[in-house]
Amino acid sequence: MPDQPQVECVADVKAILGEGPIWAPRDAALYWVDINGSKIFRLDDRGAVRSWDTPMRIGSIVPRASGGFIAGTNQGLAFIDLDEERFDIFANPEAELPNNRFNDGKVDRQGCFWAGTMDNLEREARGTLYRLDPDGTLTAIDSGYGVTNGPAFSPDGRRLYENDSSRQVTYVFDLEEAGRPTNRRELIRFGKGDGYPDGMTVDAEGCLWIAFWDGWCIRRFSPEGECLAEVRTPVQRPTSCMFGGDSLKTLFITSARRDLKGTDLANQPLAGGLFAADVGVSGIAELPFAG
């Protein structure tokens, strides 16, 4: 990997809270969201950007094998058809927690959708990680999170990674064949000056790429938690990352401008944009939700 890859802004959308990038091979496009701005964005392979306004705050969006998308929102889980502009909530496991919302979500190597919730006020550790199976079974996997972020899965599907951003911890689980996680343990604990581990993905070599809110960077870690590289970003609050493009060789990076004011915002006018970098390794193809 180059000492410091060039990080280029490819979509200056000025998202308040840009998040959840996902590469959709069927569309040859990257999708991502602005949670607080209630928008979905798409960058296609010609560099054109399109956006959709959403009737709820969407924390994550991934393609469905049957068409459309599945999403985690502030109203529960939803099926989305962007062509028809339909947003249909089908499950809300935390209806009794009106300040909770779904945050980050991804699909594992078996086609199940994993998404975590969080206290939108970021005051209480009442977030839960859920798994939605293709048959519609929704299972609470782990609880007590301040801010759930990730998840990510090893290329062989045997490991699950999940961040609790508020605690500055990256956890790792072992995944059994049936998708049941066991043996949760701390993989990495970060400290003052590191920033807060946010969204993440894995590359074809099984290494973990984590975006660091207030860290001005993306860092690459070995499966054992050793920091292998750091990619500096021109924005203070990178939020997540995902490989996409030709041969999955481009690392796309979302960012936020939330709570940046005055000089802080003036010094980073591209905050909230989507960035891209060639980091010298490729990603792996993400599966659509099989349900």
Secondary structure by P-SEA (a helix, b strand, c coil): ccccccccccccccccccccccccccccbbbbbcccccbbbbbcccbbbbbbbbcccccbbbbbccccccccccccccccccccbbbbbcccccccccccccccccccccbbbbbbbccccccccbbbbbbbccccccccccccccccccccccccccbbbbbcccccbbbbbbbccccccccccccccccccccccccccccccbbbbbbbccccbbbbbcccccccbbbbbccccccccccccccccbbbbbbbcccccaaaaaacccccbbbbbbccccccccccccc
